[in-house]
Amino acid sequence: MAIDRTLLWPSQSIPKRGPKPRMTLERIVAAAIGIADTEGLAAASMQRVADELGATKMSLYRYVPGKSELTALMLDKRLGAPPAPATAAQPDWRTALSAWTIEIHRRFSEAPWTLELAVGARVIGPNELAWTERGLAALTGTPLTGAEQLDVLALLSGHARSIVQQQTIVEPEHVTAVLMSGIIEEHATRFPYVAAAYASASVSGVRDDALHFGTDRILDGIQTLISTRTN
């Protein structure tokens, strides 16, 4: 069922005069986000949000038609707009997209429940669309087509999201190595490459760097493609 897109993209109307209502859409969304942050997305039901606000469930429907609209608003608000550029000078596309990927990973990491909502064909809110705008701006001037530029952003955001999904614990690779150390050593002849890789990582001290490693490798590939178009 299609959602009411006017909630995400309200028209610029003249503010109504009169006393400020006790309940607002902003309060409802903020309460739902607070519940999702502490208890998970499933807990942020219309009834739970109403209880949090000391209101009735039916009263919420005056402001938001249903859960689909509420979660769309929650995602856009919680993700937030991309940070403003530190300087007026536009960095090179690679530096800009690296920072873009690291920051969007941080935003999703702060609220992993947003991953479930940021998938599929849907009406995208202004904050989320601003991330796309910022990423495309970084690629302006490259020989990539519009479709290819969108694919670059899909690759980078998908990489960032997949790392968030893996990072349910801090330093998962290190923790796995600790938990599996005896087993890996005991079965080293059966899994020699696994044993060698973990041993090497232990000696080097470089672990759990898949976010930066993967981002750099994706950008390496894009740089190679751009080079073939410009030579």
DOVO-742958 format. One record per residue: x negated, y negated, z of N, C-alpha, C in turn. Coordinates in pm, 1 decimal. Each point is the difference from the previous one (the first is absolute). Example, Ala and Ser with C-alpha at 12.3 -4.5 7.8 and 13.67 -1.06 7.14 Angstrom:
2
nX|nY|nZ|caX|caY|caZ|cX|cY|cZ
-1319.0|569.0|780.0|89.0|-119.0|0.0|-90.0|-120.0|0.0
35.0|-105.0|-72.0|-82.0|-119.0|6.0|77.0|-109.0|73.0
//
This chain:
231
nX|nY|nZ|caX|caY|caZ|cX|cY|cZ
-84.0|119.3|0.0|84.0|-119.3|0.0|-88.0|-125.1|0.0
32.8|-94.6|-87.1|-78.0|-122.6|-8.5|22.8|-84.7|124.2
-106.4|-65.0|45.4|12.8|-84.1|117.4|37.4|-142.4|-40.7
45.7|-76.6|96.4|31.9|-139.7|-22.5|-131.3|-77.7|-8.4
-43.2|-31.2|-121.0|-130.5|-63.6|-19.4|-4.0|-144.2|47.9
117.1|-60.1|22.3|0.4|-139.6|44.5|-56.0|-15.6|141.0
-4.4|108.0|76.3|-59.3|-8.1|133.3|-151.6|-15.3|-9.0
-60.6|69.5|-97.8|-143.8|-13.1|-21.5|-33.5|-127.2|-76.4
90.7|-37.6|-89.4|-23.8|-117.3|-84.9|118.8|-95.5|12.1
12.6|-66.2|115.0|113.3|-91.5|19.6|-12.1|-122.8|-88.7
113.2|-50.6|-43.7|-1.2|-123.0|-79.2|-30.0|-118.1|90.7
-52.1|-105.8|-59.3|-32.5|-119.9|76.3|128.5|-81.5|20.4
65.1|23.7|112.5|126.2|-67.7|27.3|-17.9|-108.3|105.4
94.4|-90.6|5.2|-4.0|-107.2|98.4|36.6|57.9|137.6
-81.2|-25.3|103.5|30.2|54.7|132.5|137.5|-45.0|49.4
69.7|92.0|65.6|131.5|-31.8|53.7|-14.4|-79.1|129.9
93.6|-94.3|18.4|-0.5|-76.9|122.4|76.2|74.2|108.7
-22.8|-42.4|123.5|70.1|63.4|109.9|-95.7|67.9|95.0
51.9|58.7|106.9|-87.2|65.1|99.1|-71.5|120.2|-59.4
-120.8|21.2|45.3|-80.2|112.4|-47.3|56.8|130.2|54.4
25.4|99.8|-86.3|57.3|125.9|49.0|-96.5|74.4|91.6
56.4|72.5|96.0|-83.2|75.5|93.8|-75.3|110.8|-70.9
66.6|63.2|-95.7|-60.1|108.7|-75.9|-45.1|-52.2|-136.1
-117.5|42.1|-43.4|-49.5|-36.8|-132.2|-60.0|122.8|-65.3
-12.6|-5.2|-130.8|-62.5|109.3|-73.6|-144.7|16.9|44.4
-67.9|-110.8|25.8|-140.0|5.6|44.2|-13.1|75.9|131.8
90.4|-22.9|93.0|-4.4|70.2|128.9|24.6|149.6|-17.8
92.3|32.8|-89.3|31.0|141.5|-24.4|-121.3|71.4|-58.4
-63.3|-61.4|-99.2|-117.3|60.6|-63.6|-114.6|11.7|100.2
-22.9|-102.9|79.4|-107.6|2.6|99.0|21.8|110.4|102.7
124.6|17.2|43.4|30.3|105.6|95.9|-23.5|137.7|-60.7
41.1|17.7|-125.3|-18.7|128.7|-68.1|-148.3|31.0|-16.6
-79.0|-100.4|-34.1|-144.4|19.3|-15.8|-62.8|38.0|133.4
41.2|-65.9|107.0|-52.8|32.8|131.8|27.1|144.3|38.9
118.1|47.3|-32.5|34.7|139.5|29.4|-84.0|94.9|-84.8
-11.4|-28.7|-129.8|-78.4|85.4|-89.4|-146.1|3.8|41.5
-53.8|-113.3|42.7|-140.4|-5.9|41.3|-27.9|88.1|121.1
95.3|5.8|92.0|-22.7|73.6|124.5|56.4|141.7|-0.1
107.2|21.7|-76.0|67.4|129.6|5.6|10.0|71.6|-133.9
-39.5|-66.2|-107.7|8.6|62.5|-131.3|120.8|-49.0|-77.8
-5.9|16.3|-131.3|104.3|-50.5|-88.3|135.5|64.8|27.6
1.7|128.9|28.4|126.7|70.2|21.6|77.7|-57.4|117.5
-71.9|-56.4|95.6|66.5|-53.7|119.3|71.2|-131.4|-27.5
-36.0|-67.4|-108.7|55.7|-133.0|-29.1|134.8|10.6|-70.8
95.0|65.3|62.8|134.2|11.6|-55.5|77.1|-128.8|26.7
109.4|-18.6|-70.4|81.8|-118.7|22.0|49.4|-5.2|143.8
38.9|115.5|54.3|47.3|3.2|138.1|-110.8|-35.6|98.0
-119.4|52.3|-25.0|-113.5|-27.6|89.1|-36.9|-147.0|-3.8
4.3|-59.5|-117.6|-31.3|-142.2|-13.9|105.7|-83.5|72.5
127.0|39.5|-14.4|107.9|-71.9|67.4|-17.8|6.9|151.2
-35.8|117.0|50.5|-22.3|14.9|143.8|-114.2|-90.2|46.1
-105.9|-7.3|-80.8|-115.7|-81.2|35.0|37.7|-148.1|9.6
94.5|-40.7|-82.2|41.0|-140.8|-4.7|118.8|-29.7|91.0
52.4|103.3|65.2|116.6|-20.2|84.1|123.7|-34.6|-80.2
11.4|59.0|-118.7|112.1|-27.8|-89.1|68.3|131.5|-36.9
106.2|-10.1|-74.9|66.6|119.6|-49.1|-54.1|34.7|-137.8
5.9|126.1|-32.6|-47.3|43.7|-131.0|76.2|-69.8|-111.6
131.2|-13.8|15.6|82.1|-61.6|-103.9|-37.3|-146.1|-22.6
-44.4|-68.4|106.0|-34.9|-141.3|-15.3|-122.0|-18.8|-90.0
-86.9|100.9|-5.7|-119.1|-11.3|-85.0|35.6|-2.4|-147.6
110.6|65.7|-35.0|37.5|9.1|-141.3|43.9|-134.4|-57.6
18.8|-99.3|84.5|28.2|-134.6|-49.3|-125.0|-61.3|-63.2
-116.0|52.2|38.2|-127.0|-56.0|-44.7|-75.5|90.9|-96.8
14.4|130.0|16.3|-69.4|95.7|-85.9|95.7|115.6|-30.1
24.2|31.1|-129.0|101.3|99.4|-36.5|-26.3|141.2|49.8
-128.1|37.5|14.3|-28.8|136.8|40.9|-147.4|24.3|23.2
-34.6|125.7|25.6|-137.2|36.5|33.5|-95.3|-23.9|-117.5
46.6|19.8|-123.0|-88.6|-18.9|-115.1|-48.0|-143.7|-9.5
91.9|-94.2|17.0|-38.5|-140.8|-3.0|-89.7|-33.5|118.7
31.4|54.8|116.1|-78.6|-28.5|119.9|-143.9|48.1|-16.6
-17.9|122.6|-48.7|-136.3|52.2|-13.7|-78.3|-74.9|-108.2
69.0|-46.4|-104.8|-68.1|-79.2|-103.2|-51.7|-130.3|59.9
79.9|-61.9|82.9|-41.6|-123.2|67.4|-111.7|27.1|100.5
9.5|111.7|69.9|-103.1|38.2|96.1|-135.4|17.3|-68.2
0.1|68.8|-113.1|-124.3|24.1|-73.4|-63.2|-131.0|-43.6
80.3|-87.0|-60.8|-56.0|-123.6|-53.0|-51.8|-90.4|111.8
72.8|-3.6|111.4|-42.4|-82.9|113.1|-123.9|57.2|66.2
-4.6|131.0|19.4|-112.0|62.5|71.8|-126.9|1.4|-83.5
15.3|20.0|-130.2|-117.5|-3.0|-87.2|-56.9|-140.5|-6.6
87.8|-97.9|-10.4|-43.9|-138.6|-2.8|-65.6|-37.1|-132.0
-21.1|-128.7|-17.3|-64.6|-49.1|-121.2|-150.4|21.0|8.6
-67.9|7.1|-114.0|-146.9|13.8|3.2|-61.7|-124.4|62.1
-116.6|14.4|62.7|-64.1|-116.8|61.8|-39.1|-103.3|-104.1
3.1|-124.7|39.6|-39.4|-107.1|-91.3|-149.2|9.8|-28.5
-42.9|-33.7|-120.4|-143.8|4.3|-32.7|-80.2|-86.4|96.2
-117.5|48.3|36.3|-84.4|-73.1|94.6|-49.1|-131.4|-58.9
-22.9|-0.6|-130.1|-46.8|-121.4|-68.1|81.0|-21.4|-126.7
-12.8|-118.8|-53.6|72.1|-30.8|-124.5|-60.0|73.9|-119.0
-128.0|34.9|10.4|-67.9|70.1|-109.1|52.2|142.9|-11.6
31.8|41.4|-120.2|48.7|135.8|-23.8|-118.3|96.2|-3.8
-4.2|101.9|88.2|-110.6|96.2|-4.6|8.8|85.9|-125.5
-106.6|68.8|-31.6|4.3|88.9|-116.3|104.2|108.8|25.8
49.8|57.5|-107.9|112.0|92.8|10.5|-30.7|117.7|91.6
-124.0|49.9|-1.3|-33.5|116.7|80.3|1.5|-34.0|149.0
-59.8|-110.2|36.2|0.4|-42.7|140.5|142.2|-23.9|48.5
80.6|-64.8|-84.2|138.0|-30.7|36.5|82.5|126.7|20.0
-15.0|97.1|-89.4|79.2|122.3|10.5|-48.6|90.9|112.5
-128.0|-4.5|30.3|-50.5|76.2|113.9|62.7|-53.3|128.8
-1.3|-132.8|15.9|60.7|-61.7|118.5|150.3|26.9|2.6
64.3|-4.1|-114.7|144.3|27.9|-13.1|32.8|139.1|52.4
-80.6|98.6|-39.2|23.7|138.8|39.6|-23.6|20.8|149.3
-107.5|-56.4|52.4|-30.5|16.4|142.0|108.3|-63.8|85.1
49.2|-115.8|-42.3|102.1|-70.0|78.6|134.5|70.8|-6.2
37.4|50.2|-116.9|129.5|68.9|-8.6|-5.1|131.4|77.8
-116.9|61.9|4.9|-17.8|118.2|83.9|21.1|-37.0|146.9
-52.3|-113.5|40.7|15.0|-43.6|138.9|146.6|-25.0|34.4
72.5|-61.4|-92.8|141.4|-29.2|24.9|79.6|129.7|16.9
-22.8|96.7|-89.7|70.1|127.6|11.8|-42.7|75.3|125.8
-126.4|-12.0|37.1|-49.3|68.0|119.5|67.2|-52.1|125.6
30.4|-128.8|3.1|65.8|-59.9|115.7|141.9|52.4|18.7
62.4|43.6|-108.0|137.8|49.4|6.1|16.2|114.0|-100.3
-49.5|119.4|33.3|5.4|112.0|-95.4|140.2|34.7|-47.2
101.1|-38.1|76.3|138.0|28.2|-42.5|35.4|-71.1|-130.6
-73.9|-105.0|-34.2|27.7|-72.0|-124.6|-32.2|84.2|-123.4
-88.4|99.5|15.4|-37.3|83.2|-114.7|120.5|71.0|-58.7
87.8|44.7|87.4|119.1|73.0|-43.9|92.5|-88.6|-83.7
-2.1|-128.7|26.6|91.3|-91.9|-66.9|-57.1|-55.8|-129.4
-132.5|-5.6|-9.4|-64.9|-65.1|-114.8|-22.6|96.6|-115.0
101.1|76.7|-35.3|-11.3|97.1|-109.7|126.6|-6.8|-85.3
-15.1|47.5|-123.2|115.5|13.1|-88.0|45.7|-129.8|-63.6
96.2|14.9|-91.7|58.0|-116.1|-67.8|93.8|-70.3|97.1
-22.0|-128.8|20.8|77.4|-74.4|98.8|-15.9|-148.7|-26.0
82.5|-78.1|66.3|-15.2|-145.1|-5.5|-114.0|-38.3|95.1
-101.6|-64.7|-54.6|-117.2|-38.1|78.5|19.4|-141.0|54.4
-35.6|-19.2|125.9|16.6|-129.0|63.9|-109.0|-98.6|-37.0
17.6|-126.3|38.2|-95.5|-105.0|-38.7|-140.3|18.4|56.9
-12.9|50.7|122.1|-133.4|21.5|55.8|-74.1|108.7|-76.6
69.3|110.9|-24.5|-63.8|111.0|-71.8|-34.3|-40.9|-143.0
88.7|-77.1|-62.3|-27.4|-44.7|-136.2|-118.3|-97.0|-1.9
-18.6|-72.9|109.6|-114.7|-91.3|8.8|-131.8|76.8|-0.7
-0.8|122.4|55.9|-119.8|83.9|-6.3|-31.4|35.8|-144.9
103.2|34.0|-76.1|-20.3|30.6|-141.6|-50.9|-122.8|-74.6
59.0|-114.2|29.6|-42.9|-125.2|-63.8|-147.1|-28.0|28.2
-41.6|19.9|127.0|-138.5|-26.5|37.4|-95.1|96.3|-72.6
38.5|126.3|-8.4|-84.4|97.5|-68.3|-13.1|-29.1|-148.1
110.7|-36.3|-63.3|-3.0|-31.7|-143.1|-79.8|-126.9|-26.4
7.8|-95.4|92.2|-77.4|-123.2|-16.1|-149.2|30.7|-3.2
-42.1|99.6|79.7|-141.7|36.9|2.9|-45.9|56.4|-133.8
92.6|62.9|-71.9|-35.3|62.9|-127.5|18.6|-92.7|-119.9
45.9|-121.3|26.3|15.4|-96.1|-108.3|-135.8|-28.2|-64.9
-2.4|3.2|-130.5|-125.6|-23.6|-71.1|-72.4|127.0|-38.5
42.5|114.8|53.6|-59.1|126.9|-41.9|69.7|45.7|-127.8
-60.0|91.7|-73.7|62.0|46.7|-124.0|107.2|107.0|21.4
37.3|24.4|123.3|101.1|101.8|27.7|138.5|-50.5|-38.0
83.3|88.7|-52.5|137.7|-35.5|-32.0|80.3|-14.0|128.9
119.0|-56.8|-11.6|86.0|-13.1|116.8|31.5|134.5|63.7
29.3|100.0|-83.7|30.3|133.2|51.5|-120.7|58.0|73.2
-119.6|-21.4|-55.5|-121.1|50.8|64.1|-27.4|-71.5|132.4
26.8|-128.2|4.6|-18.0|-74.1|124.7|92.4|52.8|108.9
124.2|28.1|-35.7|93.6|57.7|97.1|-46.1|138.2|45.1
-56.8|76.5|-92.9|-51.1|132.3|35.1|-118.8|-10.0|95.1
-83.9|-101.0|-16.9|-112.7|-20.7|91.8|52.4|-21.2|141.5
100.6|-84.2|14.1|56.4|-26.5|132.3|66.7|124.9|57.2
63.4|78.4|-86.3|62.3|124.2|46.9|-105.8|97.3|51.8
-112.9|8.9|-69.5|-109.5|86.6|43.7|-55.3|-44.1|135.7
-23.9|-128.6|14.1|-60.0|-51.7|123.1|96.0|9.8|118.3
125.1|-37.7|-22.0|96.0|8.2|110.7|28.8|144.6|36.8
4.4|87.7|-101.3|20.0|142.0|27.9|-114.8|58.5|80.7
-120.9|-41.9|-32.8|-117.0|44.6|76.5|9.2|-48.1|144.4
31.2|-127.4|18.5|10.5|-55.2|135.4|108.0|71.6|79.8
113.7|25.8|-63.2|110.9|67.6|68.2|-36.6|143.1|38.4
-71.2|70.4|-89.1|-36.4|138.7|29.8|-96.1|7.4|118.0
-87.5|-98.2|13.6|-91.8|-2.0|113.7|75.9|-24.9|129.0
99.7|-87.8|-3.7|82.4|-24.4|119.4|69.5|128.6|42.3
51.0|74.8|-98.8|68.9|124.7|32.0|-93.9|100.9|65.4
-126.5|-2.6|-36.8|-97.8|91.5|58.9|-46.0|-45.6|137.7
3.2|-131.3|23.5|-55.8|-54.5|122.7|102.3|-7.0|112.7
60.7|112.9|29.8|91.8|4.3|113.7|-76.7|-1.6|131.3
-129.8|27.4|-6.6|-87.6|-11.0|115.9|-120.7|-82.6|-40.4
-69.5|-52.7|97.3|-119.7|-77.6|-27.6|-112.2|94.0|-42.1
-72.4|-37.0|-103.7|-112.8|77.5|-50.4|36.7|148.0|-19.0
96.9|28.9|-89.4|45.7|137.8|-17.5|-109.0|97.0|-42.3
-92.9|-44.9|-84.4|-106.4|90.5|-45.0|-89.4|40.0|117.4
-33.4|-97.9|84.7|-85.3|28.1|115.3|70.7|95.0|97.2
128.6|-28.2|27.8|75.5|84.0|93.2|12.9|141.6|-54.6
27.3|11.1|-129.4|9.7|133.1|-61.3|-132.3|74.3|12.7
-110.3|-70.6|-21.1|-131.6|62.3|10.9|-23.7|52.4|141.6
41.8|-78.0|99.1|-17.6|43.0|139.3|85.2|122.7|28.8
125.5|-3.5|-42.4|91.4|110.9|26.3|-40.5|127.5|-74.6
-58.5|-17.7|-118.0|-32.5|115.1|-84.1|-147.3|38.9|5.6
-79.6|-69.5|80.8|-144.8|20.5|-4.0|-39.7|146.4|20.8
50.3|62.1|102.8|-35.0|139.0|25.8|45.7|92.3|-110.2
119.4|-25.4|-51.6|56.2|85.0|-104.3|-80.6|-13.9|-128.8
-33.1|-123.2|-36.4|-76.3|-22.9|-123.4|-138.3|64.4|9.8
-63.5|-15.3|114.8|-132.7|59.9|17.7|7.4|152.4|-5.0
102.1|55.6|61.8|13.6|146.0|4.5|27.7|57.9|-137.9
72.5|-76.8|-82.1|37.4|51.1|-132.7|-72.6|-74.8|-111.4
-120.3|-46.8|29.8|-77.1|-77.3|-97.9|-30.7|78.9|-126.7
-19.6|130.7|13.1|-29.7|80.3|-119.5|121.9|13.2|-90.7
117.3|-8.4|59.4|123.6|9.6|-78.2|35.6|-133.7|-64.2
-31.1|-109.1|72.4|30.1|-134.4|-49.4|-128.7|-83.8|1.2
-96.3|37.0|-81.5|-130.9|-66.8|5.6|3.6|-147.4|-38.3
83.8|-36.1|-97.0|5.4|-139.7|-42.6|65.8|-88.2|106.1
101.2|54.1|66.0|63.6|-73.7|110.2|-100.6|-21.9|112.0
-69.3|104.7|37.1|-99.3|-10.9|107.7|-108.7|-99.6|-34.5
-46.8|3.7|-123.8|-107.0|-90.7|-42.1|48.0|-144.9|-0.7
121.4|-22.6|-47.0|52.7|-136.5|-6.8|17.9|-59.2|138.7
57.3|77.8|92.9|19.1|-49.4|136.0|-133.1|-21.7|70.3
-94.9|88.1|-26.0|-132.2|-15.9|60.9|-67.5|-126.4|-51.5
11.3|-24.7|-128.5|-59.6|-118.9|-59.1|64.9|-127.5|54.2
133.1|3.1|13.3|71.4|-116.6|53.0|-39.0|-27.0|144.2
-22.2|107.6|74.9|-39.8|-15.2|139.9|-136.7|-65.6|11.9
-91.3|40.0|-87.3|-135.8|-55.4|3.6|-0.8|-146.2|-45.4
75.3|-28.5|-106.5|-1.2|-135.8|-56.1|78.0|-98.2|85.9
97.6|52.3|74.9|84.2|-87.7|81.1|106.8|-72.1|-79.5
9.1|28.5|-130.1|99.9|-62.9|-86.1|121.5|90.3|-9.5
108.9|-42.6|62.3|123.1|78.5|-1.6|120.3|-92.4|-9.6
110.8|57.4|-41.7|127.3|-72.1|-1.0|-9.4|-132.9|-73.6
-64.7|2.8|-114.9|-13.7|-121.8|-80.2|71.4|15.5|-133.5
102.6|86.2|-2.2|68.2|30.1|-126.3|69.4|-122.6|-58.4
47.1|-89.8|85.8|67.4|-119.3|-51.3|-94.3|-82.1|-87.0
-115.7|-36.9|54.8|-94.4|-81.2|-75.3|-62.1|78.9|-115.7
-33.4|126.2|25.2|-60.1|82.4|-104.0|93.6|12.8|-118.9
125.6|34.9|26.8|96.3|17.0|-108.2|29.9|-130.1|-72.4
10.3|-109.0|76.3|25.7|-130.1|-62.1|-113.5|-36.8|-95.2
-121.7|19.1|44.7|-115.5|-31.7|-84.6|-2.9|85.9|-125.3
34.5|129.2|13.0|-4.4|87.1|-116.7|110.0|-34.9|-100.5
116.7|-36.2|49.3|106.5|-43.4|-90.7|-43.3|-125.6|-74.9
-56.9|-94.1|74.2|-44.1|-124.8|-62.2|-116.4|22.7|-95.7
-86.1|99.7|30.2|-105.9|36.6|-94.6|60.6|40.3|-133.8
103.7|81.9|6.1|64.8|45.4|-122.8|63.4|-114.5|-77.0
66.9|-90.2|73.2|61.4|-115.6|-66.0|-107.2|-88.3|-62.5
-112.9|-16.1|70.6|-109.4|-82.0|-52.4|-56.3|60.6|-128.2
-11.6|131.9|-3.5|-48.1|66.4|-120.8|95.6|-22.9|-116.6
130.1|10.1|27.1|99.4|-22.7|-104.5|-8.5|-143.5|-52.6
-10.4|-95.1|92.4|-10.1|-139.2|-41.5|-125.8|-21.6|-83.8
-109.0|63.4|39.3|-125.2|-14.3|-74.4|12.3|51.5|-142.0
72.8|111.0|-18.6|16.5|53.5|-134.6|84.4|-92.6|-88.2
83.9|-80.5|62.3|86.7|-92.6|-75.7|-72.9|-129.1|-35.3
-102.0|-32.6|78.9|-68.0|-128.5|-19.9|-130.2|11.5|-76.8
-48.7|122.0|-17.7|-127.4|17.5|-72.6|25.6|14.4|-150.1
//
